Amino acid sequence: MKKEFKTLNEQIEILKNKGLVIEDIEYAKEVLFRENYFFLNGYRHLFMKSNTDRTYIEGTTFLELYSLFLFDRTFRNIIFKNILVIENNIKSIISYQLSLKYGYRERDYLTPKNFTPNKEKSKQVNDILKKMKRQININATQHSATMHYVTNYGFIPLWVLVKVLSFGIVGELYSILKKEDQLSIADIYNLDIDVLGNYLTILSNYRNLCAHEDIVFENKTQRKINDTKYHKQLNIPIMDDDYIYGKNDLFALIIIMKQMLSLEEFTNLMEEIRHNLANLEMNLHHIKIDKVLDRMGFPINYLEIKNLN
């Protein structure tokens, strides 16, 4: 079926024909013009009558649809800023550990012998080191911090280089470290080596989703996290030998953040989430907040994780 451009009036008619109640047409057109019909329409699924009847639950309003859109925008911003905190922390920790052990000039810390001796990973090691060297070349004359070191000292220390490395590259860097170096980093978070590696990949994925303003609240990742004590402590139900929440959904990300943020940072995160959900609940009249929580992978007692050890 060929998709064609639709005017604002035509977009309004499509929504109305699907059963959406639009009380203020001009306001709805303004929102559609500013926010994009395609993006807003991505939030319709929770308001559909069923998987087969793709019309809106009777009485559902445009304001409810828009409220879910705005909820996800706020949620995305909350998640994003906390991922950035974790990103900064892991960059700082990795750069400190490697600089302490291998030196602070790039010719010292970017030597292949500093990384895993696993022959199966030799190509990966070389590829990642090339990526890092490429970033040095690109940023040597473009980024203020790297320019400062190149101009004044003739080299870029790792603690400066990590500033311009993507979270994805930093996760790859961790994956090629020697086991003892991975262990020294994972121990700081009281995590298993492979668990931390998995967490970094998931965090990087969510960081990219947030940065590109994709729908976050119902996102499912390809990777699952291992069962944790929090799954058991929260009495999350099990189906087909697996927990139904907190494995590859948004609550899995919350569990990761529980283990990687400070107590104060995590407490503030959960309070912002609670407040955001409370605001959404006030604006929903034809679906319950429990339906949103289920879509997010949040158990009803999700807030209890704040007080768990």
N, C-alpha and C positions, 0 to 999 in steps of 0.2 A: 504494500500500500504506500503510495507516494505521500510524503509529508510536505505540506505547503505552508507558507507564511500566513499567520492569522493576525488580524487587527485586534486591538484591545476589546472592541465590541464583540468580535467573534469569539475571543477567549472567554469573555463573560458568558456568552450564550452556551458555550461548551460546558462550562462549569454548572450553569443552571440546569442544562439538559441532563446532567448526571445527578441532579437532586440537591446541589449545594444551595443553601439559602444565602442570598446576597442582599443585605438590607440597605447598604449604602453603595450604590453602583459607582459613583465618582471616586469614592475612597478606594474601592476594590481596583478600579482601573489605574489609579495612582500607584498602588502597591504593585500591581502586575507590571507596570511600566518600569518601576524602580528596581524590583527584585527579580524579574524574569519569570514568566509563566512556567517554563520548563522546570526551573529550580523549585518553585513553590509546589508544583504538581507532584514532585517527588515525595511529598509528605502525606499524600492522600490515603495511603494504604491502611492506616489504622482506622480510618473513618469509612471504609468500604463495608457494605452489608455482608459480603462473604467473598471467598476466593473466586466464585463463579459469577456472582452478581456484583459487578464492578460499578455500582451506583452508591451514592452516599447514604449513610444511615439517616433515616428520616429526621429532619430538623437540624442537621449539621450545618453550621454557619461558616461563612468565609472567615470570620474572626477566629473561629476555633482552629481552622486550618493554618491561618497565619500565626496564631499563637504557638503552634507546634514548631513552625519554621523558626520563629524568634527564640523559642526555648533551645532549639538545637544550635542556633548561632551563639547564644550565651554559653551553652554547655561546651561547645567547641573552643571558645575563648578560654574557659576555665581549664579545660584539659590541656590546651596548647601551652599556656604559660607555665603549667606545672611540669610538662614534658621538657620545656626549655630549662627549668631548674635542674632536672635530672641530667639533661644533656650537658649542661655546664659542669655539674658535679663529676660525671664520668670522664669528661675531657680533662678536668683538673687532676683527677686521681691517676688516670693513665699516664698523662704527661709527667707528673711528679715521679711516679714509680719508675718509668723508663729513663727519665733524665738522671735520676739518682743512680741507676744501675749502669747505664750505657753512655752517659754524657749528654751534653746539651747542644752540640753542633750537629747539623744534619748529616755530615759525613760520619759521625759517630752513631747516632741513633737510627739511621736508615740503612745500616749494614745488614745484609741478609742473615748473617750468622747470629744476629740478636733474636731471630724468630724461630718458629718451630722447625725442628730438624726432620720432620715428617716429609719424606720424599714425595708423597702423593700431593702435598700442599705446596711444593716448590714453585709451581706456576702461579698459584694464588698469591704467594708471598711476593713474587716479582711484580705481579699485576698491581697489587695494592701499594707497593713501594713506588711504582711508576705513577700511580694516581696522586700520591702524596707529593712526589717531586714536581709533578705537573702543577699542583696547587702552589708550590713554592715559586715556580717560574711565573705563573699567572699573577700572583698577589705581591710579588716582590716590588712591583712598581705601582700597585693599585690600592693596597690596603694600608692604612696609616701605620698600624703597629708593625707589620712586616717591613714596610719601607724604612721605618725608623731603625730596625735592627740591621737590615742590609746596608743601609747608608752609613751607620755609625760603627757597626761591629763586623760586617761582612758575612754574617750568618743569621739564620732564623732558628731560635730555640724551639723545642717541641711545644712548650707551654704557650708560645705565641702561634705556632703553626696550627694547633688544634682549633684556634678561633675561626679559621677559615675553612676547616674541614667539615663536610656534612656529617650529620649524625650517622648516616648509612656507612660512610667510610670509616668512622670511628668504631662502629660495630664490627666491620670487616677487620680492622686493625686488631681488635681484641681477639678475633677468631684465629689469628695467625701467631699470637704470642706463644712463647714457651709455656708449658704447663705451670711451672713455678711462678711465672709472672701473672698468668691468669688467676692462679690461686691467691696470690697476694692482693689482687684487686677484688675478686669475688668474696674473699674473707671479710673485707670491709663492710659488705652488705649482708654478711652472714648467709651467703648463697652458694649453691653448688656451681662449679665452673660452667657446666653446660646450661644450667638454668639461667644464669646471668646472660649467656650468649643468646639464648632464646628470647629473653626479656628485651634485650637491646634491639633485636630485629623487630619485635612487635611494637616497641616504642617508636622506632624509626618509621614504621608503617603508619601509625596514628599521627605522627608529626606531619607526614606528608599529606594525609587526609585533611588535617586541620589547616595547613598552610594553603591548600587549594580549595578551601570552603566546600568540601564534599559533605554529604550527610554522614554524621558521626554516630548519633545516638543508637542506631540500629545496625551499625557495622559489625560484620563477623570477619575474623581473620582466618587465614589458611592455617596458621600455626595455633596449636593449643598450648596452654600452660599446664604444668604438672599439677596434680592434686596437692593442695596445701592444707595446713592445719585450719585455715580460715573457712574452707569449704565445710569441714566437719563441725567446727565451732558454731557456724551459722545454720547448721542443720539443713543445708541445701539438698533438696530431693535428688534422688538418683533414678535415672531411667536408662535401660540397656547398659547397665554397669558403668555409667558415667554421670557426673553431676550435670544437671540441666542448666545451671548458671555458673558463670565464672570460669569458663574454659577457653572459649575463643570469641568472647563478646566484650562489651564495654566493662562489665564487672570484672572480667579477667584483667583488664587494664588497671582498674581500681586496686585489685589485689597486688599487682606489680608495684603500683605507686605506694601502697602501704609498706612495702618492703624496701623502697628506695628513697622515699622522702623522709625528712625529719618528722618527729612527732607533731611539732607545731605546724609544719607545712601541710601534713596530711589532715590534721584537725581542721585547718582553715579550708582546705580543699573540700572536705565532706560537708562543712557548713555552707559553703557556696552552692554545692550541689543540692543540698536540702532546700535552701532558699529558692533556687531556680525551679525545682520540682513543685514547691508550694505555690509559686506564681503561676505555673502552668495549670495546676489543678484548679485554681480559681477561675480559669478561663475555659475549662472543659465542661461541657454540659451534656454531651451525648455519648461520651466514652468515659470510663473511669481511669484514674491515674494508674491503677494496677495494670491496665493494658499497656500503658507506656512503659512501665517498669519491666514487664515481661519482655517487651520488644528490645529493651536495653540489655536484658540479661541480669537485671537487678532483682534479688530476692526482696520480698516485702520488708524484711528486717535488715535491709542493706546498711542502715546507719550504725548498727551494732558493731560493725568492723572497726569503727573509730576507737572503740574502747577495748578491743582485743589485743592481747600481747603476742 
